[in-house]
């Protein structure tokens, strides 16, 4: 009988008496401190409360540590704050409990073990699992600048600021979806800087339809090319001002070529936006290894290297051509080289089957100088496009096929990169996917309930 009681006690203690080492292993550098308060004895068990501070530059960096702390005992309270530098802090009060360690050997009787088991079960059942998990999940500046969030004595309070009403409402729904089934008092003070901007109406006619505000020609072309399975090469150019287009790919691409003062030519099936007066390339038997590239504003030096590696060939060319946008899917590498050369008014010399040399006249190199590259930013060790706040993303173009079943969108990130998204595409937010439909572009954020189920909320991106 004593053995069965001990086994039951061990099971409960594993949930209630996590060691500091367990927390440190789960937190890593996010753990700022653990400060233990004096021990107390109650009903044959030993109780200890700890004040734990977790810090990180993003919510994604903090959440794993917050969950590790919650797995080491019972979270009795938490307070989330954001400093002026953007650093996030989560202060947690953690209760840990175990049987009284003084009852060992002869002093450990069946009666004291049963008392300890009942007391530990009571502590575990009295916890507030919803609020305990909420601390790790609501610390989400994906949507708002969170000044402070607090859970204390069963009351929840939130203070922060959002860019517009959509983001503020989305964050409120995210919180309410977790606490809806509780009797908690919710104090809400999250303000919005602006009302939500309505999404534009798409043109009513056309095989392909698209609307954009201000977007580079390459981004607009990529939107339509993705829907119509087209390949293109275009110099990175200035923005195409807001408007809409409807029709087939040929008419759309020809219209964009005119706005760029370019001539639409072809290198096989690749559409090339070439200088005015350029001579078309006669159709050839391109038989190189097929490659797929989707690139934006790429320097020519990097472009030759990418094609050489992808095509298992050698490509030489001027390192200072204007920046290039291109989208090619399963196109022979030598055909891609010809298309890029035609885009910049250059010629290609083939010395053998696996070698191409691109030669450009001084006039071609000087006709459209490459834009000056911005100063190098400090090294960022984070994976690209995994921690971009939803509040900083913006939809710049949306389009659809005439059937209404092939929605696409171009989303601009703070770094200037234009990301093509569709329903289910990762969009660069921790736990976020894109949804594109007749209502526009939305980010769907995932958050975890205490029971392990997933809560989702959709946040419309401003156009």
Kinemage of the C-alpha trace (Angstrom):
@kinemage 1
@onewidth
@group {chain A} dominant
@subgroup {mainchain}
@vectorlist {calphas} color= white
{ca unk a 1} P 0.000 0.000 0.000
{ca unk a 2} L 2.825 2.414 0.890
{ca unk a 3} L 4.423 1.703 -2.504
{ca unk a 4} L 1.219 2.624 -4.351
{ca unk a 5} L 0.899 5.867 -2.388
{ca unk a 6} L 4.545 6.737 -3.113
{ca unk a 7} L 3.983 6.122 -6.819
{ca unk a 8} L 0.925 8.404 -6.828
{ca unk a 9} L 2.922 11.078 -4.991
{ca unk a 10} L 5.786 10.870 -7.494
{ca unk a 11} L 3.369 11.400 -10.383
{ca unk a 12} L 1.969 14.593 -8.843
{ca unk a 13} L 5.403 15.851 -7.784
{ca unk a 14} L 6.678 15.614 -11.334
{ca unk a 15} L 4.066 18.213 -12.301
{ca unk a 16} L 4.556 20.442 -9.275
{ca unk a 17} L 8.214 20.305 -8.299
{ca unk a 18} L 10.312 21.121 -11.343
{ca unk a 19} L 13.937 21.950 -10.560
{ca unk a 20} L 15.714 25.202 -11.480
{ca unk a 21} L 17.859 23.178 -13.886
{ca unk a 22} L 14.715 22.102 -15.743
{ca unk a 23} L 13.735 25.749 -16.204
{ca unk a 24} L 17.226 26.796 -17.315
{ca unk a 25} L 17.420 23.971 -19.845
{ca unk a 26} L 14.064 24.983 -21.340
{ca unk a 27} L 14.786 28.713 -21.375
{ca unk a 28} L 18.384 29.186 -22.454
{ca unk a 29} L 19.419 32.864 -22.728
{ca unk a 30} L 15.815 34.108 -22.336
{ca unk a 31} L 15.930 33.397 -18.582
{ca unk a 32} L 16.997 36.554 -16.730
{ca unk a 33} L 16.631 35.464 -13.076
{ca unk a 34} L 15.129 33.008 -10.599
{ca unk a 35} L 14.655 34.333 -7.052
{ca unk a 36} L 13.298 31.879 -4.489
{ca unk a 37} L 11.251 33.036 -1.494
{ca unk a 38} L 11.361 31.334 1.942
{ca unk a 39} L 9.913 27.818 2.158
{ca unk a 40} L 6.630 27.144 3.952
{ca unk a 41} L 5.238 23.889 5.351
{ca unk a 42} L 1.542 23.062 5.059
{ca unk a 43} L -0.412 19.776 5.343
{ca unk a 44} L 2.658 17.517 5.084
{ca unk a 45} L 3.925 19.321 1.976
{ca unk a 46} L 6.608 21.906 1.323
{ca unk a 47} L 5.682 25.013 -0.708
{ca unk a 48} L 8.052 27.420 -2.384
{ca unk a 49} L 7.343 30.479 -4.523
{ca unk a 50} L 9.827 31.865 -7.028
{ca unk a 51} L 9.968 35.177 -8.892
{ca unk a 52} L 11.163 34.473 -12.428
{ca unk a 53} L 12.064 37.087 -15.059
{ca unk a 54} L 12.153 36.238 -18.772
{ca unk a 55} L 13.479 38.678 -21.375
{ca unk a 56} L 13.788 38.702 -25.140
{ca unk a 57} L 13.601 40.907 -28.199
{ca unk a 58} L 10.563 39.097 -29.610
{ca unk a 59} L 7.543 37.221 -28.334
{ca unk a 60} L 8.761 34.172 -30.252
{ca unk a 61} L 11.964 34.163 -28.179
{ca unk a 62} L 10.052 34.342 -24.893
{ca unk a 63} L 7.259 31.816 -25.413
{ca unk a 64} L 9.347 28.593 -25.142
{ca unk a 65} L 10.781 29.817 -21.821
{ca unk a 66} L 7.347 30.783 -20.510
{ca unk a 67} L 6.088 27.290 -21.273
{ca unk a 68} L 9.104 25.706 -19.605
{ca unk a 69} L 8.373 27.730 -16.441
{ca unk a 70} L 4.692 26.693 -16.516
{ca unk a 71} L 5.759 23.031 -16.788
{ca unk a 72} L 7.863 23.331 -13.617
{ca unk a 73} L 5.008 24.156 -11.244
{ca unk a 74} L 1.938 26.393 -11.114
{ca unk a 75} L 1.941 29.944 -12.416
{ca unk a 76} L 0.134 32.093 -9.834
{ca unk a 77} L 0.565 35.418 -11.596
{ca unk a 78} L 2.384 37.136 -14.457
{ca unk a 79} L 3.107 40.607 -15.779
{ca unk a 80} L 4.234 41.335 -19.344
{ca unk a 81} L 5.862 44.653 -20.262
{ca unk a 82} L 7.660 46.185 -23.218
{ca unk a 83} L 10.577 48.564 -22.698
{ca unk a 84} L 11.326 51.714 -24.674
{ca unk a 85} L 13.941 49.800 -26.686
{ca unk a 86} L 11.359 47.164 -27.657
{ca unk a 87} L 12.700 44.470 -25.302
{ca unk a 88} L 9.957 42.280 -23.844
{ca unk a 89} L 9.870 41.153 -20.217
{ca unk a 90} L 7.620 38.523 -18.641
{ca unk a 91} L 7.677 38.379 -14.816
{ca unk a 92} L 6.179 35.153 -13.438
{ca unk a 93} L 5.266 34.038 -9.909
{ca unk a 94} L 5.770 30.274 -9.831
{ca unk a 95} L 4.510 27.985 -7.053
{ca unk a 96} L 6.300 24.656 -6.598
{ca unk a 97} L 5.220 21.956 -4.134
{ca unk a 98} L 6.453 18.557 -2.937
{ca unk a 99} L 5.950 16.287 0.077
{ca unk a 100} L 7.761 17.363 3.238
{ca unk a 101} L 11.352 16.067 2.759
{ca unk a 102} L 11.724 15.610 6.531
{ca unk a 103} L 9.424 12.592 6.403
{ca unk a 104} L 11.974 9.986 5.313
{ca unk a 105} L 12.912 6.499 6.429
{ca unk a 106} L 11.090 5.511 9.610
{ca unk a 107} L 9.332 8.872 9.788
{ca unk a 108} L 7.532 8.213 6.488
{ca unk a 109} L 4.222 6.592 7.371
{ca unk a 110} L 1.255 5.686 5.228
{ca unk a 111} L -0.802 8.359 7.000
{ca unk a 112} L 1.619 11.229 6.275
{ca unk a 113} L 2.048 10.051 2.672
{ca unk a 114} L -1.726 10.039 2.124
{ca unk a 115} L -2.010 13.514 3.631
{ca unk a 116} L 0.737 14.753 1.322
{ca unk a 117} L -0.888 13.127 -1.726
{ca unk a 118} L -4.256 14.729 -0.987
{ca unk a 119} L -2.652 18.128 -0.335
{ca unk a 120} L -0.654 18.035 -3.596
{ca unk a 121} L -3.721 16.964 -5.598
{ca unk a 122} L -5.643 19.863 -4.057
{ca unk a 123} L -2.900 22.342 -5.032
{ca unk a 124} L -2.888 21.008 -8.596
{ca unk a 125} L -6.678 21.109 -8.983
{ca unk a 126} L -6.921 24.668 -7.625
{ca unk a 127} L -4.666 26.098 -10.319
{ca unk a 128} L -6.108 28.372 -13.036
{ca unk a 129} L -4.881 26.593 -16.149
{ca unk a 130} L -6.328 29.134 -18.582
{ca unk a 131} L -4.541 32.174 -17.169
{ca unk a 132} L -1.446 30.107 -16.485
{ca unk a 133} L -1.024 29.415 -20.215
{ca unk a 134} L -2.229 32.839 -21.302
{ca unk a 135} L 0.927 34.583 -20.157
{ca unk a 136} L 2.988 32.855 -22.827
{ca unk a 137} L 0.395 33.320 -25.554
{ca unk a 138} L -0.792 36.934 -25.300
{ca unk a 139} L 2.663 38.447 -25.282
{ca unk a 140} L 2.231 39.019 -29.005
{ca unk a 141} L 3.429 42.346 -30.407
{ca unk a 142} L 2.702 40.838 -33.841
{ca unk a 143} L -0.482 42.911 -33.599
{ca unk a 144} L 0.078 45.688 -31.061
{ca unk a 145} L 2.737 47.599 -29.193
{ca unk a 146} L 2.040 46.028 -25.811
{ca unk a 147} L 2.903 48.397 -22.951
{ca unk a 148} L 1.718 46.095 -20.185
{ca unk a 149} L -0.410 42.970 -19.666
{ca unk a 150} L -1.070 41.593 -16.200
{ca unk a 151} L -2.827 38.729 -14.467
{ca unk a 152} L -3.250 39.239 -10.735
{ca unk a 153} L -5.831 37.763 -8.344
{ca unk a 154} L -7.985 36.561 -11.226
{ca unk a 155} L -8.106 39.948 -12.975
{ca unk a 156} L -6.646 40.614 -16.425
{ca unk a 157} L -5.530 44.016 -17.699
{ca unk a 158} L -4.072 45.021 -21.062
{ca unk a 159} L -2.574 48.321 -22.142
{ca unk a 160} L -1.096 49.011 -25.554
{ca unk a 161} L -1.442 50.622 -28.936
{ca unk a 162} L -2.253 49.358 -32.438
{ca unk a 163} L -1.729 50.884 -35.859
{ca unk a 164} L -5.433 50.670 -36.737
{ca unk a 165} L -8.778 49.321 -35.563
{ca unk a 166} L -8.328 45.962 -37.317
{ca unk a 167} L -5.196 45.087 -35.377
{ca unk a 168} L -6.612 46.271 -32.048
{ca unk a 169} L -9.809 44.281 -32.615
{ca unk a 170} L -7.857 41.204 -33.682
{ca unk a 171} L -5.756 41.271 -30.515
{ca unk a 172} L -8.863 41.690 -28.352
{ca unk a 173} L -10.513 38.694 -30.045
{ca unk a 174} L -7.359 36.671 -29.505
{ca unk a 175} L -7.458 37.356 -25.757
{ca unk a 176} L -11.211 36.887 -25.426
{ca unk a 177} L -11.116 33.562 -27.261
{ca unk a 178} L -8.997 32.190 -24.398
{ca unk a 179} L -10.778 33.764 -21.395
{ca unk a 180} L -14.352 33.597 -22.729
{ca unk a 181} L -15.273 30.585 -20.605
{ca unk a 182} L -13.965 32.147 -17.376
{ca unk a 183} L -15.400 34.690 -14.944
{ca unk a 184} L -12.328 36.911 -15.133
{ca unk a 185} L -12.638 40.675 -15.068
{ca unk a 186} L -10.974 42.081 -18.173
{ca unk a 187} L -9.656 45.644 -18.141
{ca unk a 188} L -8.918 46.749 -21.701
{ca unk a 189} L -6.967 49.837 -22.770
{ca unk a 190} L -5.576 49.116 -26.235
{ca unk a 191} L -6.068 52.151 -28.482
{ca unk a 192} L -5.864 52.427 -32.281
{ca unk a 193} L -4.089 55.204 -34.175
{ca unk a 194} L -6.439 55.098 -37.161
{ca unk a 195} L -9.668 53.544 -38.398
{ca unk a 196} L -9.426 50.434 -40.560
{ca unk a 197} L -8.862 51.177 -44.257
{ca unk a 198} L -11.441 49.511 -46.520
{ca unk a 199} L -10.106 47.098 -49.112
{ca unk a 200} L -10.403 48.292 -52.750
{ca unk a 201} L -12.894 46.812 -55.171
{ca unk a 202} L -11.413 44.608 -57.881
{ca unk a 203} L -12.341 45.361 -61.503
{ca unk a 204} L -15.511 43.511 -62.439
{ca unk a 205} L -14.285 42.114 -65.779
{ca unk a 206} L -11.243 40.326 -67.138
{ca unk a 207} L -9.623 36.919 -67.278
{ca unk a 208} L -7.010 38.143 -64.805
{ca unk a 209} L -7.904 40.963 -62.454
{ca unk a 210} L -5.639 42.935 -60.178
{ca unk a 211} L -5.568 46.078 -58.066
{ca unk a 212} L -2.609 47.779 -56.439
{ca unk a 213} L -1.715 51.047 -54.767
{ca unk a 214} L 2.020 51.598 -55.334
{ca unk a 215} L 4.119 48.593 -56.309
{ca unk a 216} L 7.255 47.897 -58.368
{ca unk a 217} L 6.666 46.586 -61.871
{ca unk a 218} L 8.327 43.298 -60.924
{ca unk a 219} L 5.893 42.787 -58.033
{ca unk a 220} L 2.834 43.475 -60.215
{ca unk a 221} L 4.140 41.182 -62.955
{ca unk a 222} L 4.839 38.429 -60.445
{ca unk a 223} L 1.256 38.661 -59.191
{ca unk a 224} L -0.173 37.993 -62.664
{ca unk a 225} L 2.593 35.604 -63.764
{ca unk a 226} L 1.944 33.369 -60.772
{ca unk a 227} L -1.744 33.099 -61.630
{ca unk a 228} L -1.114 32.470 -65.343
{ca unk a 229} L 2.061 30.340 -65.029
{ca unk a 230} L 4.281 32.754 -66.947
{ca unk a 231} L 8.029 33.456 -66.924
{ca unk a 232} L 9.526 36.948 -67.191
{ca unk a 233} L 12.663 39.050 -66.744
{ca unk a 234} L 12.459 42.806 -66.097
{ca unk a 235} L 14.897 45.444 -64.799
{ca unk a 236} L 14.077 46.517 -61.252
{ca unk a 237} L 12.304 49.787 -61.905
{ca unk a 238} L 10.358 52.499 -60.179
{ca unk a 239} L 6.900 51.968 -58.760
{ca unk a 240} L 3.851 51.505 -60.952
{ca unk a 241} L 1.266 53.898 -59.563
{ca unk a 242} L -2.045 52.674 -58.229
{ca unk a 243} L -4.730 51.309 -60.461
{ca unk a 244} L -6.148 48.085 -61.785
{ca unk a 245} L -5.813 45.843 -64.796
{ca unk a 246} L -8.007 43.171 -66.254
{ca unk a 247} L -7.533 40.895 -69.234
{ca unk a 248} L -5.057 38.323 -70.481
{ca unk a 249} L -1.357 38.102 -69.662
{ca unk a 250} L -0.321 39.419 -73.099
{ca unk a 251} L -2.285 42.650 -72.737
{ca unk a 252} L -1.245 43.169 -69.109
{ca unk a 253} L 2.466 42.633 -69.769
{ca unk a 254} L 2.368 44.848 -72.875
{ca unk a 255} L 0.701 47.632 -70.876
{ca unk a 256} L 3.346 47.458 -68.139
{ca unk a 257} L 6.115 47.463 -70.773
{ca unk a 258} L 4.786 50.779 -72.119
{ca unk a 259} L 4.775 52.348 -68.656
{ca unk a 260} L 8.457 51.357 -68.344
{ca unk a 261} L 9.394 52.629 -71.842
{ca unk a 262} L 10.377 49.076 -72.726
{ca unk a 263} L 9.602 46.688 -75.550
{ca unk a 264} L 8.096 43.290 -74.853
{ca unk a 265} L 10.176 40.582 -76.591
{ca unk a 266} L 10.577 36.848 -76.000
{ca unk a 267} L 13.336 34.350 -75.323
{ca unk a 268} L 11.342 31.217 -75.975
{ca unk a 269} L 8.457 31.266 -73.492
{ca unk a 270} L 10.188 33.841 -71.258
{ca unk a 271} L 8.759 37.361 -71.596
{ca unk a 272} L 11.563 39.912 -71.721
{ca unk a 273} L 11.158 43.636 -71.051
{ca unk a 274} L 13.933 44.814 -73.368
{ca unk a 275} L 15.192 48.318 -74.300
{ca unk a 276} L 13.357 50.025 -77.146
{ca unk a 277} L 14.799 48.996 -80.516
{ca unk a 278} L 16.343 45.742 -79.230
{ca unk a 279} L 16.451 42.867 -81.709
{ca unk a 280} L 14.480 39.701 -80.889
{ca unk a 281} L 16.374 36.462 -80.227
{ca unk a 282} L 15.763 33.731 -82.790
{ca unk a 283} L 14.359 30.557 -81.249
{ca unk a 284} L 17.132 28.150 -80.274
{ca unk a 285} L 17.412 24.606 -79.023
{ca unk a 286} L 18.015 25.455 -75.359
{ca unk a 287} L 18.948 22.182 -73.730
{ca unk a 288} L 20.617 23.180 -70.441
{ca unk a 289} L 19.591 21.938 -67.009
{ca unk a 290} L 16.200 23.387 -66.070
{ca unk a 291} L 16.215 25.819 -63.159
{ca unk a 292} L 13.644 27.738 -61.096
{ca unk a 293} L 14.393 31.243 -59.787
{ca unk a 294} L 12.066 33.810 -58.178
{ca unk a 295} L 14.208 36.866 -57.435
{ca unk a 296} L 13.739 40.544 -56.703
{ca unk a 297} L 16.317 43.326 -57.200
{ca unk a 298} L 19.288 41.000 -57.702
{ca unk a 299} L 22.754 42.407 -58.628
{ca unk a 300} L 24.106 40.880 -61.821
{ca unk a 301} L 27.220 39.521 -60.078
{ca unk a 302} L 25.033 37.425 -57.767
{ca unk a 303} L 22.769 36.493 -60.665
{ca unk a 304} L 25.584 34.884 -62.694
{ca unk a 305} L 26.668 32.924 -59.619
{ca unk a 306} L 23.134 31.669 -58.920
{ca unk a 307} L 22.597 30.495 -62.491
{ca unk a 308} L 26.027 28.822 -62.566
{ca unk a 309} L 25.285 26.869 -59.393
{ca unk a 310} L 21.682 25.996 -60.270
{ca unk a 311} L 22.479 25.024 -63.853
{ca unk a 312} L 25.818 23.293 -63.069
{ca unk a 313} L 27.469 25.540 -65.634
{ca unk a 314} L 29.747 28.573 -65.881
{ca unk a 315} L 28.273 32.007 -66.608
{ca unk a 316} L 30.395 35.136 -66.906
{ca unk a 317} L 29.083 38.665 -67.265
{ca unk a 318} L 29.415 42.296 -66.188
{ca unk a 319} L 29.082 42.676 -62.393
{ca unk a 320} L 27.459 46.119 -62.604
{ca unk a 321} L 24.324 45.659 -64.711
{ca unk a 322} L 21.112 47.229 -63.344
{ca unk a 323} L 19.297 45.212 -60.691
{ca unk a 324} L 16.991 42.565 -62.117
{ca unk a 325} L 13.645 40.971 -61.206
{ca unk a 326} L 12.870 37.572 -62.662
{ca unk a 327} L 10.569 34.613 -62.323
{ca unk a 328} L 11.372 31.446 -64.232
{ca unk a 329} L 10.093 27.952 -63.434
{ca unk a 330} L 11.688 24.875 -65.018
{ca unk a 331} L 13.446 26.878 -67.731
{ca unk a 332} L 16.836 25.792 -69.210
{ca unk a 333} L 19.656 27.813 -67.642
{ca unk a 334} L 21.066 28.877 -71.035
{ca unk a 335} L 17.637 30.226 -72.009
{ca unk a 336} L 17.544 32.259 -68.780
{ca unk a 337} L 20.973 33.735 -69.590
{ca unk a 338} L 19.736 34.766 -73.056
{ca unk a 339} L 16.632 36.362 -71.529
{ca unk a 340} L 18.657 38.387 -69.007
{ca unk a 341} L 21.088 39.524 -71.702
{ca unk a 342} L 18.210 40.658 -73.923
{ca unk a 343} L 16.669 42.562 -70.975
{ca unk a 344} L 19.806 44.697 -70.661
{ca unk a 345} L 20.620 44.990 -74.377
{ca unk a 346} L 23.575 42.583 -74.228
{ca unk a 347} L 24.738 39.585 -76.289
{ca unk a 348} L 25.696 36.048 -75.283
{ca unk a 349} L 28.735 34.098 -76.504
{ca unk a 350} L 28.659 30.308 -76.141
{ca unk a 351} L 32.137 28.781 -75.952
{ca unk a 352} L 30.833 25.286 -75.177
{ca unk a 353} L 27.684 23.558 -73.898
{ca unk a 354} L 28.354 24.455 -70.240
{ca unk a 355} L 29.785 27.967 -70.639
{ca unk a 356} L 28.199 31.323 -71.506
{ca unk a 357} L 29.703 34.796 -71.546
{ca unk a 358} L 27.501 37.897 -71.496
{ca unk a 359} L 28.975 40.971 -73.220
{ca unk a 360} L 27.465 44.443 -73.037
{ca unk a 361} L 28.401 47.643 -74.852
{ca unk a 362} L 29.333 50.715 -72.777
{ca unk a 363} L 26.088 52.314 -73.969
{ca unk a 364} L 24.089 49.414 -72.530
{ca unk a 365} L 25.868 49.616 -69.203
{ca unk a 366} L 25.385 53.359 -68.961
{ca unk a 367} L 21.817 53.554 -70.217
{ca unk a 368} L 20.230 52.403 -66.967
{ca unk a 369} L 22.680 52.558 -64.077
{ca unk a 370} L 21.934 50.358 -61.109
{ca unk a 371} L 20.355 52.162 -58.151
{ca unk a 372} L 22.683 52.781 -55.275
{ca unk a 373} L 22.477 49.981 -52.740
{ca unk a 374} L 21.579 51.010 -49.187
{ca unk a 375} L 24.245 50.917 -46.530
{ca unk a 376} L 24.778 47.478 -45.069
{ca unk a 377} L 22.566 46.870 -42.055
{ca unk a 378} L 23.981 45.335 -38.876
{ca unk a 379} L 24.181 41.564 -38.987
{ca unk a 380} L 20.871 39.962 -38.000
{ca unk a 381} L 21.140 36.367 -36.862
{ca unk a 382} L 17.376 35.753 -36.973
{ca unk a 383} L 16.001 33.581 -39.791
{ca unk a 384} L 14.590 35.842 -42.532
{ca unk a 385} L 10.854 36.568 -42.495
{ca unk a 386} L 10.051 34.680 -39.324
{ca unk a 387} L 9.517 37.508 -36.854
{ca unk a 388} L 7.959 40.347 -38.816
{ca unk a 389} L 5.112 42.006 -36.874
{ca unk a 390} L 1.763 41.779 -38.640
{ca unk a 391} L 1.273 45.480 -37.919
{ca unk a 392} L 4.274 46.259 -40.164
{ca unk a 393} L 3.108 44.191 -43.141
{ca unk a 394} L 1.122 45.778 -45.948
{ca unk a 395} L -0.703 44.372 -48.952
{ca unk a 396} L 0.369 46.273 -52.068
{ca unk a 397} L -1.425 44.252 -54.729
{ca unk a 398} L -4.223 41.704 -54.943
{ca unk a 399} L -5.392 39.690 -57.938
{ca unk a 400} L -7.657 36.831 -58.966
{ca unk a 401} L -8.467 34.674 -61.947
{ca unk a 402} L -11.879 35.090 -63.515
{ca unk a 403} L -13.085 31.907 -61.801
{ca unk a 404} L -12.418 33.444 -58.389
{ca unk a 405} L -10.499 30.338 -57.302
{ca unk a 406} L -6.916 31.512 -57.699
{ca unk a 407} L -6.376 34.493 -55.411
{ca unk a 408} L -2.864 35.902 -55.036
{ca unk a 409} L -1.392 38.920 -53.280
{ca unk a 410} L 1.888 40.791 -52.906
{ca unk a 411} L 2.762 41.790 -49.333
{ca unk a 412} L 5.461 44.303 -48.494
{ca unk a 413} L 7.680 43.678 -45.461
{ca unk a 414} L 9.557 46.335 -43.443
{ca unk a 415} L 12.807 45.340 -45.172
{ca unk a 416} L 11.299 46.251 -48.552
{ca unk a 417} L 10.971 42.695 -49.833
{ca unk a 418} L 7.759 41.949 -51.735
{ca unk a 419} L 6.447 38.506 -50.812
{ca unk a 420} L 3.931 36.705 -52.985
{ca unk a 421} L 1.316 34.951 -50.853
{ca unk a 422} L -1.769 32.815 -51.282
{ca unk a 423} L -4.039 31.010 -48.861
{ca unk a 424} L -1.889 28.900 -46.584
{ca unk a 425} L 1.415 30.647 -47.406
{ca unk a 426} L 3.800 31.443 -44.521
{ca unk a 427} L 3.830 35.224 -44.355
{ca unk a 428} L 6.673 35.946 -41.963
{ca unk a 429} L 4.851 36.154 -38.636
{ca unk a 430} L 5.482 33.757 -35.776
{ca unk a 431} L 2.716 31.166 -36.162
{ca unk a 432} L 1.092 33.132 -39.029
{ca unk a 433} L -0.330 32.100 -42.404
{ca unk a 434} L -1.808 34.190 -45.209
{ca unk a 435} L -5.389 34.016 -46.406
{ca unk a 436} L -6.286 35.698 -49.699
{ca unk a 437} L -9.900 35.904 -50.830
{ca unk a 438} L -12.554 38.358 -52.010
{ca unk a 439} L -12.183 40.227 -48.702
{ca unk a 440} L -8.496 40.979 -49.288
{ca unk a 441} L -5.403 39.725 -47.478
{ca unk a 442} L -5.380 38.513 -43.881
{ca unk a 443} L -2.858 37.022 -41.492
{ca unk a 444} L -4.104 34.067 -39.472
{ca unk a 445} L -2.312 33.851 -36.117
{ca unk a 446} L -2.233 30.610 -34.117
{ca unk a 447} L -2.256 30.590 -30.323
{ca unk a 448} L -2.359 27.609 -27.981
{ca unk a 449} L -5.124 26.918 -25.454
{ca unk a 450} L -4.235 25.306 -22.112
{ca unk a 451} L -5.840 22.065 -23.274
{ca unk a 452} L -3.565 21.949 -26.321
{ca unk a 453} L -6.159 23.067 -28.882
{ca unk a 454} L -5.291 25.900 -31.277
{ca unk a 455} L -7.000 29.307 -31.255
{ca unk a 456} L -6.895 31.226 -34.540
{ca unk a 457} L -7.686 34.832 -35.291
{ca unk a 458} L -7.599 36.530 -38.721
{ca unk a 459} L -6.111 40.022 -39.033
{ca unk a 460} L -6.787 41.924 -42.271
{ca unk a 461} L -3.670 43.625 -43.655
{ca unk a 462} L -3.973 47.276 -44.616
{ca unk a 463} L -3.937 47.879 -48.371
